[in-house]
């Protein structure tokens, strides 16, 4: 009886279909497990302020090192085929965000300069520095 069932399953393709079903079920289960820690609404980013040091030369003043923050890091981006009903001669839709400065603060340097009247005068130079960064739409400005 069992052998008859086995032969019937092989001849009718039921056994093969069941094997495919089990393979698909295992694949779906693995895909579900692999996304357990992923939250689509949570941006995965490390966009943050990073210090930049440069040597500043101002005519009539001593050279000095200035350290200010810029923004650097990863922001999400993706590209996908444009849906046919939205197609406007662009086959690919791209969405991108860039790591940009959100808030700034001033960094003040007092530098010794030379004056025709007095040998040493202190001048104040103010530079903008990133306080916080964010992922925002990329632009060309």
Steps between C-alpha positions, in 0.01 A plus 500: 500500500779745595687412183186561295460846662863577430468400137177698469668809653797476266289440191255781579768752597350551848824402672696745289251778569515429873881519491484836323243623751726402790799671333300820453374482860855464633619788279220729623577405862870582450415835342268585790765408757767705321290818530404467868728782618430726203263794538427660163403831661820528704774669299829315507749783508822614657476860377680699770729799557866438427787735579705657222829673576652750257781749496361852451711777346377858522723775356656699784426235765672195638389171347276293726330162506121511500288198585136500397244224451354387173252217449598159377338160491256266333144591406256262331449496125333266255415456134221292352316456170237772456148352506347504153205719608745765630745479213605836361782391269719404796527124539671524839384693807774602745451621854801631687582687816824676583670562832449874559549760771184550709618746768817705535687688766774760474864421567698811592876542458701796628806538281804718541533736203739779404386858473688800358444692823532225762730200468238245614125519481257218567232450239199276539404249232171311517435171319178299480520143626245219484328424831262236368459317172209334324415304190304725265422525130810545290523834320749682282524821703 
